[in-house]
Amino acid sequence: MALELATLVHDAEGAETAPPLLIAHGLFGSARNFNSLGKRMASNRRVVAVDMRNHGRSPWSDEMDYPAMAGDLAAAIERHCGGRAAVLGHSMGGKAAMMLALTRPELVDRLVVADIAPVTYPHSHGGYVAAMQALDLSAIARRADADPLLAPAVPEPGLRGFLLQNLVVEEGRARWRINLAVLDARMDALTGFPDTQASYAGPALFLYGTASDYVTPGSHAAIRARFPRAELQGMEGAAHWLHAERPEAFRAAVTGWLDTA
């Protein structure tokens, strides 16, 4: 059953001359990760960024796989985008966007996938989930209190800050706004990809960071098998969070392709 996802909506600043754009974030993220970019990409189109299920302000569910997430995105397009939209997804959101294009192609005007491929990855983010679950929330009166507590398990400050965006402190009480238990239980589904022979005949752009190992030459065949019109474009020096590391280059690549494809 599709969930009604929470959204951040940026209406077109001028004449709406292009199809709406729906944005789906990655694991541990939220629509707010694309707030600034969304505003900047809304010059001639409506931009709708969603909180994926079990993330942000969206509902929680024990069902956490790509068919379910694709159903959520389909419902969001029908509810907020007039029934058809360009779709941009990063990482987990990119896999959900791919699944949407493969199962409901009539809803997808064109597809942009950021630093992910339709393959199963050997790594797991279960260690981050375990580290967050292990935090003693009763000892946290403000988000800054959590940073040194998480540091031994997550030493990289940028990644630690990204994870801690999911910690909410209200009236002196801390809680996670992501469903850590379900993410942990469904991690294999999230690092995998459904076994499907479907293909999407529409235009598709696969942006990837040249310093990332998520889209490698070995995954190009899997991309082209399901997305025969795929264009692959590397962003020099960027790693997995390419939209955060090089926001202007990312925006220019996405909007330039959307406006000319």
Secondary structure per residue as TSV (DSSP state, phi and psi in degrees):
chain	resnum	aa	ss	phi	psi
A	1	M	-	360.0	128.9
A	2	A	-	-69.6	141.2
A	3	L	-	-98.0	151.4
A	4	E	-	-85.8	105.6
A	5	L	-	-78.6	146.2
A	6	A	-	-69.5	148.6
A	7	T	E	-134.5	156.3
A	8	L	E	-117.6	120.8
A	9	V	E	-114.8	131.6
A	10	H	E	-119.9	110.2
A	11	D	-	-73.9	155.5
A	12	A	-	-58.1	136.2
A	13	E	S	-70.8	-33.6
A	14	G	S	-123.4	-143.9
A	15	A	-	-65.0	135.8
A	16	E	-	-85.4	89.2
A	17	T	-	-101.5	-1.2
A	18	A	S	-131.1	155.9
A	19	P	-	-59.5	152.6
A	20	P	-	-58.0	160.4
A	21	L	E	-121.2	124.4
A	22	L	E	-102.9	132.3
A	23	I	E	-118.6	130.3
A	24	A	E	-119.4	122.4
A	25	H	-	-80.8	175.9
A	26	G	-	-94.9	-178.2
A	27	L	T	-57.0	135.7
A	28	F	T	71.4	4.1
A	29	G	-	-97.5	-165.1
A	30	S	-	-161.6	171.4
A	31	A	G	-58.0	-30.1
A	32	R	G	-63.3	-22.5
A	33	N	G	-61.2	-24.1
A	34	F	G	-111.5	18.5
A	35	N	H	-64.5	-51.6
A	36	S	H	-65.7	-44.2
A	37	L	H	-63.4	-40.3
A	38	G	H	-59.3	-43.9
A	39	K	H	-59.8	-42.7
A	40	R	H	-73.4	-22.8
A	41	M	T	-91.5	3.7
A	42	A	-	-98.7	25.5
A	43	S	S	-65.4	-39.0
A	44	N	S	-131.4	14.4
A	45	R	S	-151.8	154.7
A	46	R	-	-77.6	134.2
A	47	V	E	-117.9	124.3
A	48	V	E	-121.2	113.0
A	49	A	E	-101.6	136.3
A	50	V	E	-112.4	152.0
A	51	D	-	-86.7	121.2
A	52	M	-	-67.0	159.7
A	53	R	T	-55.2	144.6
A	54	N	T	67.2	16.5
A	55	H	S	-135.7	155.4
A	56	G	T	54.3	-131.7
A	57	R	T	-96.7	5.5
A	58	S	S	-80.4	160.9
A	59	P	-	-64.6	158.1
A	60	W	-	-96.0	152.3
A	61	S	-	-153.5	147.2
A	62	D	S	-72.4	-17.9
A	63	E	-	-87.2	119.5
A	64	M	-	-144.7	81.1
A	65	D	S	-145.7	174.5
A	66	Y	H	-72.1	-34.5
A	67	P	H	-59.5	-40.8
A	68	A	H	-66.2	-44.1
A	69	M	H	-66.5	-36.9
A	70	A	H	-62.6	-38.0
A	71	G	H	-62.4	-38.9
A	72	D	H	-62.3	-43.6
A	73	L	H	-65.7	-38.9
A	74	A	H	-59.7	-44.5
A	75	A	H	-64.3	-37.2
A	76	A	H	-66.4	-39.0
A	77	I	H	-64.4	-43.1
A	78	E	H	-66.9	-33.8
A	79	R	H	-82.7	-38.7
A	80	H	H	-115.6	-12.8
A	81	C	S	-124.3	14.9
A	82	G	T	71.3	16.1
A	83	G	T	94.8	-1.1
A	84	R	-	-159.4	138.2
A	85	A	E	-157.5	156.3
A	86	A	E	-72.8	146.1
A	87	V	E	-127.9	129.9
A	88	L	E	-120.1	127.2
A	89	G	E	-135.6	139.0
A	90	H	E	-109.7	131.4
A	91	S	T	55.4	-119.4
A	92	M	H	-54.1	-41.7
A	93	G	H	-64.4	-30.7
A	94	G	H	-68.1	-39.3
A	95	K	H	-66.9	-39.5
A	96	A	H	-63.8	-40.1
A	97	A	H	-65.1	-40.4
A	98	M	H	-61.7	-44.1
A	99	M	H	-63.2	-38.7
A	100	L	H	-60.4	-47.0
A	101	A	H	-63.6	-34.5
A	102	L	H	-75.1	-29.1
A	103	T	H	-104.5	-27.8
A	104	R	-	-133.5	60.9
A	105	P	G	-61.5	-23.8
A	106	E	G	-67.1	-17.3
A	107	L	G	-89.1	-15.0
A	108	V	E	-107.7	108.6
A	109	D	E	-68.3	-42.7
A	110	R	E	-163.7	162.2
A	111	L	E	-127.4	134.1
A	112	V	E	-123.3	124.6
A	113	V	E	-118.0	125.7
A	114	A	E	-106.1	111.4
A	115	D	S	53.1	53.9
A	116	I	-	-159.5	155.5
A	117	A	-	-130.0	160.8
A	118	P	S	-80.7	60.6
A	119	V	S	-135.6	168.8
A	120	T	-	-90.4	133.0
A	121	Y	-	-102.2	141.6
A	122	P	S	-75.4	-21.5
A	123	H	-	-82.2	162.2
A	124	S	-	-133.3	149.0
A	125	H	-	-99.6	16.9
A	126	G	H	-60.7	-28.6
A	127	G	H	-64.2	-37.6
A	128	Y	H	-67.7	-41.0
A	129	V	H	-60.3	-46.0
A	130	A	H	-62.0	-39.8
A	131	A	H	-64.9	-40.0
A	132	M	H	-69.5	-40.4
A	133	Q	H	-64.2	-28.7
A	134	A	H	-78.9	-13.5
A	135	L	S	-63.9	136.8
A	136	D	-	-82.5	95.7
A	137	L	G	-65.1	-23.7
A	138	S	G	-68.3	-17.4
A	139	A	G	-92.7	4.0
A	140	I	-	-112.6	115.2
A	141	A	S	-102.1	-17.1
A	142	R	S	-151.7	159.5
A	143	R	H	-58.9	-35.1
A	144	A	H	-60.7	-26.2
A	145	D	H	-65.1	-28.0
A	146	A	H	-78.2	-23.6
A	147	D	H	-59.4	-52.0
A	148	P	H	-68.2	-24.9
A	149	L	H	-72.2	-31.8
A	150	L	H	-88.1	-18.1
A	151	A	T	-57.3	-40.8
A	152	P	T	-60.0	-34.7
A	153	A	T	-87.7	-28.5
A	154	V	-	-130.0	84.6
A	155	P	-	-72.9	-21.0
A	156	E	-	-76.2	117.5
A	157	P	H	-59.3	-41.6
A	158	G	H	-63.3	-44.5
A	159	L	H	-66.6	-39.9
A	160	R	H	-62.0	-43.0
A	161	G	H	-63.5	-37.9
A	162	F	H	-62.7	-46.2
A	163	L	H	-64.3	-39.3
A	164	L	H	-74.5	-9.3
A	165	Q	T	-60.2	-20.7
A	166	N	T	-87.3	0.3
A	167	L	E	-94.7	123.9
A	168	V	E	-112.3	131.2
A	169	V	E	-117.5	116.3
A	170	E	E	-127.3	124.6
A	171	E	T	52.9	40.3
A	172	G	T	78.6	5.8
A	173	R	E	-117.0	132.2
A	174	A	E	-98.1	145.8
A	175	R	E	-153.0	156.7
A	176	W	E	-89.6	135.5
A	177	R	S	-95.8	6.4
A	178	I	S	-110.8	151.0
A	179	N	-	-86.3	82.8
A	180	L	H	-61.9	-37.4
A	181	A	H	-63.0	-43.7
A	182	V	H	-72.2	-39.7
A	183	L	H	-60.2	-39.6
A	184	D	H	-66.0	-45.0
A	185	A	H	-68.2	-28.4
A	186	R	T	-109.3	18.9
A	187	M	H	-60.4	-36.7
A	188	D	H	-62.4	-38.3
A	189	A	H	-66.9	-34.6
A	190	L	H	-75.4	-34.9
A	191	T	H	-83.0	-13.4
A	192	G	S	-93.9	-167.9
A	193	F	-	-152.2	139.5
A	194	P	-	-57.4	143.8
A	195	D	-	-81.1	102.3
A	196	T	-	-139.2	146.3
A	197	Q	-	-99.9	4.7
A	198	A	-	-66.0	155.9
A	199	S	-	-137.0	157.7
A	200	Y	-	-113.4	120.3
A	201	A	-	-86.9	-5.0
A	202	G	S	-79.9	173.4
A	203	P	-	-68.9	140.6
A	204	A	E	-142.8	137.2
A	205	L	E	-118.3	125.9
A	206	F	E	-109.3	105.1
A	207	L	E	-92.7	136.8
A	208	Y	E	-144.7	152.8
A	209	G	E	-83.2	132.4
A	210	T	T	-69.7	-17.3
A	211	A	T	-97.3	9.2
A	212	S	-	-104.4	154.2
A	213	D	S	-108.5	18.0
A	214	Y	S	-82.7	-32.5
A	215	V	S	-121.2	106.4
A	216	T	-	-115.5	165.1
A	217	P	G	-53.3	-29.9
A	218	G	G	-68.6	-19.9
A	219	S	G	-95.7	-5.2
A	220	H	H	-63.7	-37.3
A	221	A	H	-64.9	-39.2
A	222	A	H	-65.5	-36.7
A	223	I	H	-65.0	-49.7
A	224	R	H	-70.5	-25.8
A	225	A	H	-65.7	-36.6
A	226	R	H	-98.1	-21.7
A	227	F	-	-131.2	77.2
A	228	P	T	-62.6	-20.6
A	229	R	T	-98.1	17.3
A	230	A	E	-65.2	136.8
A	231	E	E	-108.2	129.3
A	232	L	E	-106.5	127.9
A	233	Q	E	-135.5	121.6
A	234	G	E	-89.3	141.0
A	235	M	E	-102.7	111.3
A	236	E	T	-59.8	127.1
A	237	G	T	81.7	-8.9
A	238	A	-	-84.5	149.7
A	239	A	-	-104.9	-150.1
A	240	H	T	-66.6	-39.6
A	241	W	T	-90.2	58.4
A	242	L	H	-61.7	-31.9
A	243	H	H	-70.3	-25.8
A	244	A	H	-89.5	-32.9
A	245	E	H	-76.5	-39.1
A	246	R	S	-133.6	67.5
A	247	P	H	-61.8	-39.5
A	248	E	H	-70.9	-42.4
A	249	A	H	-64.6	-38.0
A	250	F	H	-65.0	-47.9
A	251	R	H	-59.3	-44.9
A	252	A	H	-63.9	-41.1
A	253	A	H	-64.6	-43.8
A	254	V	H	-69.7	-52.6
A	255	T	H	-67.9	-36.1
A	256	G	H	-61.4	-43.0
A	257	W	H	-70.8	-42.2
A	258	L	H	-60.7	-37.0
A	259	D	H	-82.9	-11.9
A	260	T	H	-120.7	-14.0
A	261	A	-	-66.1	360.0
